[in-house]
């Protein structure tokens, strides 16, 4: 497994901090790290609200990347509460596709850290409305 995946895993682990912010908002149950095409790492945590206004950890990390002037993604790792990794939800996939229309298919996503198994965004986002 590439060393960068360990760096992304550790970066996501460092920001994971499950907590209740109010009776309506929790955060930090899931964390993520995104590697930009320029080699910078951006992190984020999930923010869950009772009204559905929350955001996934992956999109939070991508928003941090955009805030810092970047928009091209190379790798994505989402860390679940049990330490495993998982694929992004449809909303996160949609954001990545729209950010990188025409060249999103090669974004690499860690789906099983313990086995070092990755997939490409194009593989898990087939027949998308944006090519």
C-alpha positions in Angstrom: 0.0 0.0 0.0 1.2 3.5 -0.8 2.6 5.5 2.1 0.1 8.3 1.3 -2.8 6.2 2.3 -1.3 5.8 5.8 -0.8 9.6 5.9 -4.5 10.1 4.9 -5.7 7.6 7.4 -3.7 9.2 10.2 -4.9 12.7 9.2 -8.6 11.5 9.2 -8.0 9.8 12.6 -6.5 13.0 14.1 -9.7 15.0 13.5 -12.2 12.3 14.4 -13.8 13.5 17.7 -17.4 12.3 18.2 -19.3 14.8 20.2 -22.7 16.4 20.7 -22.7 20.1 20.0 -26.3 20.7 21.0 -29.4 18.6 21.4 -29.8 18.9 17.6 -26.3 18.6 16.3 -23.6 15.9 16.6 -20.3 15.7 14.8 -17.1 13.8 14.4 -18.5 10.3 14.1 -17.0 10.0 10.7 -13.9 11.8 9.4 -12.2 12.1 6.0 -9.0 13.2 4.4 -8.7 14.3 0.8 -5.5 14.5 -1.2 -5.5 17.3 -3.8 -3.8 16.9 -7.1 -1.1 19.3 -5.9 -0.4 17.0 -2.9 -2.1 18.9 -0.1 -4.2 17.0 2.5 -7.5 18.4 3.7 -9.6 17.0 6.5 -13.2 17.2 7.6 -15.7 15.6 9.9 -19.4 14.7 9.5 -21.9 17.2 11.0 -25.3 15.7 11.6 -28.4 17.7 12.4 -31.9 16.7 13.2 -33.2 18.7 10.2 -31.0 17.2 7.5 -28.8 20.3 7.1 -25.6 18.3 8.0 -22.7 17.4 5.8 -20.6 14.3 5.3 -17.0 14.2 6.3 -15.9 13.9 2.7 -17.7 17.0 1.5 -16.5 18.9 4.5 -12.9 18.0 3.6 -13.6 19.0 0.0 -15.1 22.3 1.1 -11.8 23.0 3.1 -9.9 22.2 -0.1 -12.0 24.6 -2.1 -11.7 27.3 0.6 -7.9 27.0 0.2 -8.1 27.6 -3.6 -8.0 24.0 -4.9 -10.6 21.9 -6.6 -8.9 18.8 -8.1 -9.0 15.7 -6.0 -6.5 12.8 -6.3 -7.5 10.5 -3.4 -10.3 10.2 -0.8 -10.4 8.3 2.5 -13.4 8.2 4.8 -12.9 6.8 8.3 -15.8 5.2 10.1 -16.2 5.1 13.9 -14.9 1.5 14.0 -11.7 2.4 12.2 -12.7 0.9 8.8 -13.0 2.9 5.6 -16.0 3.2 3.3 -17.1 4.6 -0.1 -18.6 8.1 -0.3 -22.4 8.5 -0.4 -24.2 9.6 -3.6 -24.1 13.3 -2.6 -20.3 13.2 -2.1 -19.8 11.4 -5.4 -22.0 14.0 -7.1 -19.9 16.8 -5.8 -16.7 15.2 -6.9 -18.1 14.5 -10.4 -19.3 18.1 -10.7 -16.0 19.6 -9.5 -14.0 17.5 -11.9 -16.3 17.0 -14.9 -14.5 15.2 -17.7 -11.8 13.9 -15.4 -13.3 12.6 -12.2 -13.1 8.9 -13.1 -9.6 8.4 -11.8 -10.1 9.8 -8.3 -9.0 7.0 -6.1 -11.0 6.0 -3.0 -9.9 3.8 -0.2 -12.7 1.3 0.6 -10.8 -1.2 2.8 -7.8 0.2 4.5 -6.8 -3.1 6.3 -6.7 -4.9 2.9 -5.3 -1.8 1.0 -8.3 -2.0 -1.4 -9.1 1.1 -3.5 -11.6 1.8 -6.2 -11.8 4.6 -8.8 -14.7 7.1 -8.6 -15.6 6.1 -12.2 -16.0 2.5 -11.1 -18.5 3.3 -8.4 -20.2 6.1 -10.3 -21.1 4.4 -13.6 -23.3 6.0 -16.2 -23.4 9.4 -14.4 -25.2 12.3 -16.0 -21.9 14.2 -16.3 -19.1 12.5 -18.2 
